[in-house]
């Protein structure tokens, strides 16, 4: 049996989803990016409030 590249079934490792990142990795990366920006915004707020008191 020959392989049809236009066939929608992904039975092999090199299927249509073979070159994408795993879903858990994408969710974890997004969570780390959001958490990192929240921490950076909190630190910026601390420096902003601390600098206005001088």
N, C-alpha and C positions, 0 to 999 in steps of 0.2 A: 504494500500500500504506500502511495506517495504522500508527501506532506503538502497540504494546501495552506499557503501563508494567509489567505483571506478567510480561512475558517475561524470562527469565533471561539472555538473550544481551546482551553489552555491546559492540555494534558501533560505537556512537557515543561521542563524547567525554563527553557528559553522561549516561553510563550509571550503573549502580549504584555503580561505584567512582570516579566522577568527582569526588566531594566528599571523598575520603580523601587523606591525606598519602602521598607516595611512600615506598616501603619503605626505600630508602637513607637518606632523611631521618630516619625514625623510628629506625633502627639507630644512626645517627650521634648523634642527640640522646640516646638511651639511653646510648651509650658516653661522651659528654661528661658526662652527669649522674653516672655511676658514677665516672669519673676525677676529677671535681671533688670528690665526696664522699670519695674516697680521699685526695686531697691535703689536704682540710680536716681529715680525721681524723689524718693524719700531722703537720700543723702543731699540732693540739690536743695530740697526744702529746708533741711537742717542748716546748711551753709547760708541760705538766703535769710532765714530767721536769725541766725547767729550773727551775721554781718550787719543786720539792721539795728542791732542793739548797741553798737559801738559808736 
